[in-house]
Amino acid sequence: MGRTCGRIRGAAGAPAQPGPFHHRRRREQESGQISALHPSGGQSSRRAGDAAESGGAGRCRARRFRIRRVSTADCIEVPVKIPGKSCRVLVGAGLIARAGELVNATGLRGSCAIITDENVGRLHGAALQAALEKTGCAALLLAVPAGETSKCLAAAENLCDRMIAAGLDRGSFVVALGGGVVGDLAGFVAAIYQRGIPFVQIPTTIVAQVDSSIGGKTGVNARAGKNLIGAFHQPSLVLADTATLVTLPGREYQEGFAEVIKHAVIRDAAMLGELDPGAPRESLAPLIARNIAIKAAIVADDEREQTGTRALLNFGHTVAHAIENVAGYGRYLHGEAVSLGMAAALEISTRKYGLPAADAGRVRTKLAEYGLPLTLPADLETGALLAAARHDKKFSGGNIRYVVCPRIGEVFVADDVTEHDIRAAIDSLRE
């Protein structure tokens, strides 16, 4: 079997109103005042995941990250240290209400665009806007229609036009308030607006909190496939307010655990057995932080996907992206497509790379416990899914660099997975 990387173990709302935001921003920059956060209460720390094994040719080393409580409000901090760009990540309830002081502590002040969708905007937009404006930030609230169809170049262009009309300049910043679609879109807008301005992630779904808000991947979809247009643009701050999870509809809540289960498969075998579908939503902060630490450790070693380490996070995503494309964005939520993609990857791993069938069964059982799909309907034809998969950035010469799992908690990138292997795996998912 071929490998390109070693194993890793362990753990539209209203139009913008013009305003002189740029003048306020300039005055506040000249004042030089920064309101810093001073955490209170004792601090404790625990290991947020074992480092990957190292040594020997082709092995990938992942960094250790620690999580620590930083205030009596039970906020947990996960420092993300990417070469040249560190990012503070806070996890806990009530962070939207504290957004003004926390954003100020990063040095971002003046004017900003809050980019959200119409659903999240109704729930949390006014509270975030008030929190930012309380510390002197002129916050423009921009909403797009909810759903994957807003993750497109036309939406990005429209948002840029509205920001220009409102007078936001190179000293302004963007705040992404929402799930993965909003985070990807808003981050992309920040990356291209006036050749790049800072942005803050405030993810409001489990998918976004444990995965898409971390690592700096931003972008939009093309007609040919998902995430084919984008940029690497790291956030300055991530505020994962777990209180927002209480308002998630059941389906949107459940889909997030596909990414959590993925992290267990690729890095943290113990977590698979610890996941409890009946756990109260209010109790999820430590689990969210644990998953952020897993992703942060991998991204820190390979931010721009140059060594192959970051590719490990794509477990299940080749088939998942093909399903989203062929089904039409919106039929499957991202986590639902990832569940199906992981089921296909488990099938390939069992047939070709030695994953015990019982272990594959444990993962499928856990996905089912969260109400995630494991079978494909007949109208999603295998040929169409394969055609969509060929647009994957990892596909070359009839083979694909495909993440496989020889045992739970350990994955590697194989370069000898063929189209035939993927076809057989897709066919195994038929109802």
DOTOR-537890 format. One record per residue (C-alpha): x, y, z; residue in three letters. Coordinates in Angstrom, 1 decimal. Layout:
<kegus>
       px       py       pz   code
        X        Y        Z    Ala
...
</kegus>
This chain:
<kegus>
       px       py       pz   code
      0.0      0.0      0.0    Met
      1.3      3.5     -0.8    Gly
      1.5      6.3      1.7    Arg
      2.2      9.9      1.3    Thr
      2.1     10.7      5.0    Cys
      2.9      8.8      8.2    Gly
      0.4      7.7     10.8    Arg
     -1.0      9.9     13.5    Ile
     -2.2      8.5     16.8    Arg
     -3.8      9.5     20.1    Gly
     -6.1     11.3     21.4    Ala
    -30.1     38.8      3.2    Ala
    -31.1     41.0      5.2    Gly
    -31.5     44.8      4.8    Ala
    -29.1     46.7      2.5    Pro
    -26.1     48.3      4.2    Ala
    -26.5     51.8      5.4    Gln
    -23.6     54.2      4.5    Pro
    -21.7     55.5      7.4    Gly
    -18.5     57.2      8.4    Pro
    -17.0     54.0      9.9    Phe
    -13.6     54.8      8.6    His
    -13.4     58.1     10.4    His
    -14.3     56.5     13.7    Arg
    -11.8     53.8     13.2    Arg
     -9.0     56.3     12.4    Arg
     -9.7     58.3     15.6    Arg
     -9.7     55.2     17.8    Glu
     -6.4     53.9     16.2    Gln
     -4.8     57.3     17.1    Glu
     -6.0     57.0     20.7    Ser
     -4.1     53.8     21.1    Gly
     -6.4     52.5     23.9    Gln
     -6.9     48.8     24.2    Ile
     -9.3     47.2     26.7    Ser
     -7.6     44.0     27.7    Ala
     -9.3     40.9     29.3    Leu
     -8.2     40.1     32.8    His
     -9.4     36.6     33.7    Pro
    -10.3     35.9     37.2    Ser
    -10.4     32.8     39.3    Gly
     -8.0     29.9     39.5    Gly
     -6.5     28.2     36.5    Gln
     -6.2     24.5     35.8    Ser
     -5.0     22.7     32.8    Ser
     -5.1     19.2     31.4    Arg
     -3.7     17.6     28.3    Arg
     -5.8     18.2     25.2    Ala
     -4.6     15.2     23.3    Gly
     -1.5     13.2     22.9    Asp
      1.1     14.2     20.3    Ala
      1.5     12.1     17.3    Ala
      4.2      9.5     17.3    Glu
      7.4     10.6     15.5    Ser
     10.5      9.0     14.2    Gly
     11.2      7.2     11.0    Gly
     10.7      8.1      7.5    Ala
      7.4      9.6      6.5    Gly
      6.0     10.1     10.0    Arg
      4.1     13.2     10.9    Cys
      4.5     15.0     14.3    Arg
      1.6     16.8     15.7    Ala
      1.9     19.4     18.5    Arg
      0.4     19.2     22.0    Arg
     -2.1     21.8     23.0    Phe
     -3.4     22.4     26.5    Arg
     -6.8     23.8     27.4    Ile
     -7.2     25.9     30.5    Arg
    -10.1     27.5     32.3    Arg
     -9.6     31.3     32.1    Val
    -12.5     32.7     34.2    Ser
    -15.1     32.0     36.8    Thr
    -17.6     31.9     33.9    Ala
    -16.2     28.4     33.1    Asp
    -14.6     29.6     29.9    Cys
    -12.0     27.3     28.4    Ile
     -9.1     28.6     26.3    Glu
     -7.5     26.6     23.6    Val
     -4.4     28.4     22.3    Pro
     -3.8     27.8     18.6    Val
     -0.2     28.5     17.6    Lys
      0.3     28.5     13.9    Ile
      3.7     29.7     12.7    Pro
      3.4     33.4     12.1    Gly
     -0.2     33.6     13.3    Lys
     -1.4     32.7     16.8    Ser
     -5.1     32.6     17.4    Cys
     -7.0     32.7     20.7    Arg
     -9.9     30.3     21.0    Val
    -12.4     30.6     23.9    Leu
    -15.1     28.0     24.6    Val
    -18.0     28.5     27.0    Gly
    -21.5     30.0     27.5    Ala
    -22.1     33.7     27.3    Gly
    -19.2     34.7     25.1    Leu
    -21.4     36.7     22.7    Ile
    -22.3     39.1     25.5    Ala
    -18.6     39.5     26.2    Arg
    -17.6     39.9     22.5    Ala
    -16.8     43.6     22.8    Gly
    -14.2     43.3     25.5    Glu
    -12.7     40.1     24.0    Leu
    -12.4     41.6     20.5    Val
    -10.9     44.7     22.0    Asn
     -8.3     42.6     23.7    Ala
     -7.0     41.5     20.3    Thr
     -6.4     45.1     19.2    Gly
     -9.4     45.1     16.8    Leu
    -11.4     48.2     17.2    Arg
    -13.3     50.8     15.2    Gly
    -15.7     49.4     12.5    Ser
    -16.7     45.9     11.5    Cys
    -19.1     44.0      9.4    Ala
    -21.0     41.2     11.2    Ile
    -21.8     38.6      8.6    Ile
    -24.5     36.2      9.5    Thr
    -27.5     34.4      8.0    Asp
    -31.1     35.3      8.4    Glu
    -31.8     32.6     11.0    Asn
    -28.8     33.2     13.2    Val
    -29.1     36.9     12.8    Gly
    -32.7     36.9     14.3    Arg
    -31.5     34.9     17.3    Leu
    -28.1     36.4     18.1    His
    -27.4     39.3     15.7    Gly
    -28.7     42.2     17.9    Ala
    -27.0     40.8     21.0    Ala
    -23.6     40.7     19.3    Leu
    -24.1     44.1     17.7    Gln
    -24.9     45.6     21.1    Ala
    -21.9     43.9     22.7    Ala
    -19.5     45.3     20.1    Leu
    -21.0     48.8     20.1    Glu
    -20.8     48.9     23.9    Lys
    -17.0     49.1     23.6    Thr
    -17.1     51.7     20.8    Gly
    -17.2     49.5     17.7    Cys
    -19.4     50.6     14.9    Ala
    -20.9     47.3     13.9    Ala
    -22.7     46.8     10.5    Leu
    -25.1     43.7     10.5    Leu
    -25.2     41.9      7.2    Leu
    -27.4     38.8      6.7    Ala
    -27.5     36.3      3.8    Val
    -30.1     33.6      3.2    Pro
    -29.5     30.6      5.4    Ala
    -28.0     27.5      3.7    Gly
    -25.3     26.3      1.4    Glu
    -26.6     28.2     -1.6    Thr
    -25.3     31.4      0.0    Ser
    -21.7     30.0     -0.1    Lys
    -21.0     31.4     -3.6    Cys
    -19.1     34.1     -5.4    Leu
    -22.2     36.2     -6.0    Ala
    -22.9     36.4     -2.2    Ala
    -19.3     37.3     -1.5    Ala
    -19.4     40.1     -4.1    Glu
    -22.7     41.4     -2.7    Asn
    -21.3     41.5      0.8    Leu
    -18.2     43.4     -0.4    Cys
    -20.3     45.9     -2.3    Asp
    -22.4     46.5      0.9    Arg
    -19.2     47.0      3.0    Met
    -17.8     49.4      0.5    Ile
    -21.1     51.4      0.5    Ala
    -20.9     51.6      4.3    Ala
    -17.4     53.0      4.3    Gly
    -15.5     50.0      5.8    Leu
    -11.8     50.3      5.0    Asp
     -8.6     48.5      5.5    Arg
     -8.7     49.2      9.2    Gly
    -12.0     47.5      9.6    Ser
    -12.6     43.8     10.4    Phe
    -15.2     41.1      9.8    Val
    -17.1     39.1     12.4    Val
    -18.5     35.7     11.2    Ala
    -21.6     34.8     13.3    Leu
    -23.1     31.5     12.3    Gly
    -22.3     28.0     11.2    Gly
    -19.8     26.6      8.7    Gly
    -21.4     28.3      5.6    Val
    -21.3     31.7      7.2    Val
    -17.8     31.2      8.6    Gly
    -16.4     30.1      5.2    Asp
    -18.1     32.9      3.4    Leu
    -17.3     35.6      5.9    Ala
    -13.7     34.5      6.1    Gly
    -13.4     34.6      2.4    Phe
    -14.8     38.1      2.2    Val
    -12.3     39.2      4.9    Ala
     -9.5     37.6      2.8    Ala
    -10.3     39.4     -0.4    Ile
    -11.8     42.7      0.9    Tyr
     -9.2     45.5      0.2    Gln
     -6.6     42.7     -0.2    Arg
     -7.3     41.3      3.3    Gly
     -8.7     42.5      6.6    Ile
     -8.8     40.7     10.0    Pro
    -11.7     38.6     11.0    Phe
    -13.2     37.0     14.1    Val
    -15.1     33.7     14.1    Gln
    -18.2     33.3     16.4    Ile
    -19.4     29.8     15.4    Pro
    -22.9     28.9     16.5    Thr
    -23.1     25.2     15.4    Thr
    -21.2     22.1     16.6    Ile
    -19.7     21.6     13.1    Val
    -18.4     25.2     13.1    Ala
    -17.2     25.1     16.7    Gln
    -15.2     21.9     16.4    Val
    -14.1     22.1     12.8    Asp
    -14.7     24.8     10.3    Ser
    -13.9     27.8     12.5    Ser
    -10.4     26.4     13.2    Ile
     -7.5     26.4     10.8    Gly
     -8.1     29.4      8.4    Gly
     -9.7     27.6      5.5    Lys
    -12.2     30.0      3.9    Thr
    -14.0     29.9      0.6    Gly
    -17.0     29.4     -1.6    Val
    -18.4     26.7     -3.8    Asn
    -18.0     26.5     -7.6    Ala
    -20.4     24.9    -10.0    Arg
    -18.0     22.0    -10.4    Ala
    -17.7     21.3     -6.7    Gly
    -17.4     22.3     -3.0    Lys
    -14.7     24.7     -1.7    Asn
    -12.9     25.0     -5.1    Leu
    -12.5     28.8     -4.7    Ile
    -11.0     30.1     -1.5    Gly
     -8.0     31.3      0.5    Ala
     -6.1     30.5      3.7    Phe
     -7.0     33.4      6.1    His
     -6.5     32.8      9.9    Gln
     -9.0     34.4     12.3    Pro
     -7.7     36.7     15.0    Ser
    -10.1     35.3     17.6    Leu
    -12.6     32.4     17.9    Val
    -15.4     32.6     20.4    Leu
    -17.3     29.3     20.6    Ala
    -20.3     30.3     22.7    Asp
    -21.9     27.0     23.7    Thr
    -25.1     28.8     24.7    Ala
    -25.9     29.1     21.0    Thr
    -26.1     25.3     20.7    Leu
    -29.3     25.3     22.8    Val
    -31.1     27.0     20.0    Thr
    -30.0     24.6     17.3    Leu
    -32.8     22.5     15.7    Pro
    -32.3     18.7     16.3    Gly
    -31.0     17.9     12.8    Arg
    -28.5     20.7     12.8    Glu
    -27.4     19.7     16.3    Tyr
    -26.9     16.0     15.5    Gln
    -25.0     16.6     12.3    Glu
    -22.2     18.2     14.2    Gly
    -21.3     15.0     15.9    Phe
    -20.1     13.6     12.5    Ala
    -17.0     15.8     12.8    Glu
    -16.6     14.9     16.5    Val
    -16.7     11.2     15.6    Ile
    -14.3     11.9     12.8    Lys
    -11.8     13.4     15.3    His
    -12.2     10.3     17.4    Ala
    -11.4      8.0     14.5    Val
     -8.3      9.9     13.3    Ile
     -6.8     10.9     16.7    Arg
     -8.6     10.1     19.9    Asp
     -9.9      6.5     20.1    Ala
    -11.0      6.9     23.8    Ala
    -13.4      9.7     22.9    Met
    -15.4      7.4     20.7    Leu
    -16.5      5.3     23.7    Gly
    -17.1      8.4     25.8    Glu
    -19.6     10.1     23.5    Leu
    -23.1     10.2     24.9    Asp
    -26.0     11.3     22.7    Pro
    -28.0     12.0     25.8    Gly
    -25.6     14.5     27.3    Ala
    -27.1     17.9     28.0    Pro
    -26.3     20.6     25.5    Arg
    -25.2     22.9     28.3    Glu
    -22.4     20.4     29.2    Ser
    -20.6     20.3     25.9    Leu
    -17.8     22.9     26.5    Ala
    -15.1     20.4     27.5    Pro
    -15.9     18.2     24.5    Leu
    -15.9     21.2     22.1    Ile
    -12.5     22.3     23.5    Ala
    -11.1     18.7     23.2    Arg
    -12.0     18.6     19.6    Asn
    -10.7     22.1     18.9    Ile
     -7.4     21.0     20.4    Ala
     -7.2     17.9     18.1    Ile
     -7.7     20.0     15.0    Lys
     -5.4     22.8     16.2    Ala
     -2.6     20.4     16.7    Ala
     -2.8     19.0     13.2    Ile
     -3.3     22.4     11.5    Val
     -0.3     23.9     13.4    Ala
      1.9     21.3     11.7    Asp
      0.6     21.8      8.2    Asp
     -1.4     25.0      7.8    Glu
     -1.2     25.2      4.0    Arg
     -1.4     21.4      3.3    Glu
      2.2     21.1      2.2    Gln
      3.3     18.1      4.2    Thr
      0.2     15.9      4.1    Gly
     -0.6     16.1      7.8    Thr
     -3.6     18.4      7.4    Arg
     -5.0     16.0      4.8    Ala
     -5.8     13.6      7.7    Leu
     -8.7     15.9      8.6    Leu
    -10.3     14.9      5.3    Asn
    -11.3     11.5      6.5    Phe
    -14.6     10.8      4.8    Gly
    -14.7     14.1      3.0    His
    -14.0     12.9     -0.6    Thr
    -17.2     11.0     -0.9    Val
    -19.0     13.6      1.4    Ala
    -18.3     16.4     -1.0    His
    -19.4     14.4     -4.0    Ala
    -22.7     13.6     -2.3    Ile
    -23.3     17.3     -1.5    Glu
    -22.6     18.2     -5.1    Asn
    -24.7     15.5     -6.7    Val
    -27.6     15.7     -4.3    Ala
    -27.7     19.5     -4.6    Gly
    -26.6     21.7     -1.7    Tyr
    -29.2     21.6      1.0    Gly
    -30.5     18.1      0.7    Arg
    -27.8     16.8      3.0    Tyr
    -26.3     18.8      5.8    Leu
    -22.5     18.7      5.8    His
    -22.3     16.4      8.8    Gly
    -24.8     14.1      7.2    Glu
    -22.7     13.8      4.1    Ala
    -19.6     13.3      6.2    Val
    -21.3     10.4      8.0    Ser
    -21.9      8.7      4.6    Leu
    -18.4      9.6      3.5    Gly
    -16.9      8.0      6.6    Met
    -19.0      4.9      6.2    Ala
    -17.4      4.6      2.7    Ala
    -13.9      5.2      4.1    Ala
    -14.5      2.6      6.8    Leu
    -15.5      0.1      4.0    Glu
    -12.3      0.8      2.1    Ile
    -10.2      0.6      5.3    Ser
    -11.7     -2.8      6.2    Thr
    -11.3     -4.3      2.7    Arg
     -7.8     -3.0      2.0    Lys
     -6.0     -1.7      5.0    Tyr
     -6.7     -4.1      7.8    Gly
     -9.3     -2.2      9.9    Leu
    -11.1     -4.9     12.0    Pro
    -14.8     -5.2     10.9    Ala
    -15.8     -4.9     14.6    Ala
    -14.1     -1.5     14.9    Asp
    -15.8     -0.2     11.8    Ala
    -19.0     -1.4     13.3    Gly
    -18.4      0.6     16.4    Arg
    -18.0      3.8     14.4    Val
    -21.1      3.1     12.4    Arg
    -23.1      2.4     15.6    Thr
    -22.0      5.7     17.1    Lys
    -23.0      7.6     13.9    Leu
    -26.4      5.9     14.1    Ala
    -26.8      6.8     17.7    Glu
    -26.7     10.4     16.7    Tyr
    -29.3      9.9     14.0    Gly
    -26.7     10.2     11.1    Leu
    -27.3      8.5      7.8    Pro
    -25.4      5.4      6.8    Leu
    -27.2      4.4      3.5    Thr
    -27.5      6.1      0.1    Leu
    -30.8      6.4     -1.8    Pro
    -31.0      4.9     -5.2    Ala
    -31.3      8.3     -7.0    Asp
    -27.8      9.2     -6.1    Leu
    -26.1      7.2     -8.8    Glu
    -22.6      5.8     -8.3    Thr
    -21.4      7.1    -11.6    Gly
    -22.5     10.6    -10.9    Ala
    -20.8     10.5     -7.5    Leu
    -17.6      9.2     -9.0    Leu
    -17.7     12.0    -11.6    Ala
    -18.1     14.6     -8.9    Ala
    -15.2     13.0     -6.9    Ala
    -12.9     13.4     -9.8    Arg
    -13.1     17.2     -9.2    His
    -11.6     16.6     -5.8    Asp
     -8.3     18.4     -5.3    Lys
     -6.7     15.2     -4.2    Lys
     -7.6     13.2     -7.3    Phe
     -4.9     12.6     -9.9    Ser
     -4.2     10.0    -12.6    Gly
     -7.1      7.7    -11.7    Gly
     -5.9      7.4     -8.1    Asn
     -6.7      9.6     -5.1    Ile
     -4.8     10.5     -2.0    Arg
     -7.4      9.0      0.3    Tyr
     -7.4      9.0      4.1    Val
     -7.8      5.5      5.5    Val
     -8.0      4.0      9.0    Cys
     -6.1      0.8      9.9    Pro
     -7.4      1.1     13.5    Arg
     -9.4      3.6     15.5    Ile
     -7.3      6.5     16.5    Gly
     -4.8      6.1     13.7    Glu
     -5.1      7.2     10.1    Val
     -2.8      7.8      7.1    Phe
     -3.0      9.1      3.6    Val
     -2.9      6.2      1.0    Ala
     -2.0      6.9     -2.6    Asp
     -3.1      3.6     -4.0    Asp
     -6.9      3.9     -3.5    Val
     -8.5      3.5     -6.9    Thr
    -11.7      4.5     -8.5    Glu
    -12.8      0.9     -8.3    His
    -12.2      1.0     -4.5    Asp
    -14.4      4.1     -4.2    Ile
    -17.1      2.6     -6.4    Arg
    -17.3     -0.5     -4.3    Ala
    -17.4      1.5     -1.1    Ala
    -20.3      3.7     -2.5    Ile
    -22.2      0.6     -3.6    Asp
    -21.8     -0.9     -0.1    Ser
    -24.0      2.1      1.2    Leu
    -27.0      1.2     -0.9    Arg
    -30.3      0.8      0.8    Glu
</kegus>
